[in-house]
Amino acid sequence: MNRKKYVYWKEEDMWLGYLEEYPDYKTQGESIEELKENLKDIYEELTSGNIPCVRKVAELDVA
């Protein structure tokens, strides 16, 4: 199973979040479970190659 980190928070009645690797692509859900499902859907879309110019976060070793 492939695991991805995500950032989430509650704002009024909704749960919001994004995949740590793709911070520009936020989603929401009425519950944590719905948010997780929406994050999975976004991940599939972002990694499918169908969306052009997807920005990612990476690490660079400099020393």
Secondary structure, 3 states (H helix, E strand, C coil): CCCCCEEEEEECCEEEEEECCCCCCEEEECCHHHHHHHHHHHHHHHHCCCCCCCCCCCCCCCC
